[in-house]
């Protein structure tokens, strides 16, 4: 059974696109939301995962099963 995700659906989506190397502006365009909304969601993601950077948040999200290698475009 997968662990409960501490992130909202939108926080996870924003973190996923950041992990794939997209900028805040690119993520905003992909998701059809404002730049500031992407920033807010990523700030919340970092806070909830107790991380200081997006790289760290991505690593923690993968370690906790929130994101998978398949999500990131890698092999499972």
C-alpha positions as CSV (number, residue, x, y, z in Angstrom):
1,X,0.0,0.0,0.0
2,X,1.4,3.4,-1.0
3,X,2.1,5.9,1.8
4,X,-0.2,8.8,2.4
5,X,0.9,11.8,0.4
6,X,1.5,14.9,2.5
7,X,1.3,17.0,-0.7
8,X,-1.8,18.2,-2.4
9,X,-2.4,17.1,-6.0
10,X,-1.3,20.5,-7.3
11,X,1.8,20.6,-5.1
12,X,2.8,17.2,-6.4
13,X,2.2,18.3,-10.0
14,X,4.3,21.4,-9.6
15,X,7.1,19.4,-7.9
16,X,7.0,16.8,-10.6
17,X,7.5,19.4,-13.4
18,X,10.3,21.1,-11.4
19,X,11.9,17.7,-11.0
20,X,11.7,17.2,-14.8
21,X,13.7,20.5,-15.1
22,X,10.9,22.9,-16.0
23,X,11.1,26.5,-14.8
24,X,8.3,28.1,-12.8
25,X,7.2,29.9,-16.0
26,X,7.2,26.7,-18.0
27,X,5.3,24.8,-15.3
28,X,2.7,27.6,-15.1
29,X,2.2,27.4,-18.8
30,X,1.9,23.6,-18.8
31,X,-0.6,23.6,-15.9
32,X,-2.5,26.7,-17.0
33,X,-1.9,28.5,-13.7
34,X,-0.1,31.7,-12.7
35,X,3.6,31.8,-12.0
36,X,2.9,32.9,-8.5
37,X,0.7,29.9,-7.9
38,X,3.5,27.6,-9.0
39,X,5.9,29.4,-6.6
40,X,3.4,29.0,-3.8
41,X,2.8,25.3,-4.4
42,X,6.6,24.6,-4.6
43,X,7.2,26.6,-1.4
44,X,4.4,24.6,0.3
45,X,6.0,21.3,-1.0
46,X,9.4,22.2,0.3
47,X,7.9,23.2,3.7
48,X,5.8,20.0,4.0
49,X,8.7,17.8,3.1
50,X,11.0,19.8,5.4
51,X,13.4,20.7,2.6
52,X,15.4,23.8,1.7
53,X,15.7,23.2,-2.1
54,X,13.7,21.7,-4.9
55,X,16.5,19.2,-5.5
56,X,16.2,18.0,-1.9
57,X,12.4,18.0,-2.1
58,X,12.5,15.8,-5.2
59,X,14.9,13.4,-3.5
60,X,12.7,13.2,-0.4
61,X,9.6,12.8,-2.6
62,X,11.2,9.9,-4.4
63,X,12.4,8.3,-1.1
64,X,8.9,8.6,0.3
65,X,7.2,7.2,-2.8
66,X,5.4,10.4,-3.6
67,X,7.3,10.6,-6.9
68,X,8.7,7.6,-8.8
69,X,11.5,7.1,-11.2
70,X,8.8,6.5,-13.8
71,X,7.2,9.9,-13.0
72,X,10.6,11.5,-13.7
73,X,11.0,9.7,-17.0
74,X,13.4,7.1,-15.8
75,X,13.1,3.3,-15.6
76,X,11.3,1.6,-12.7
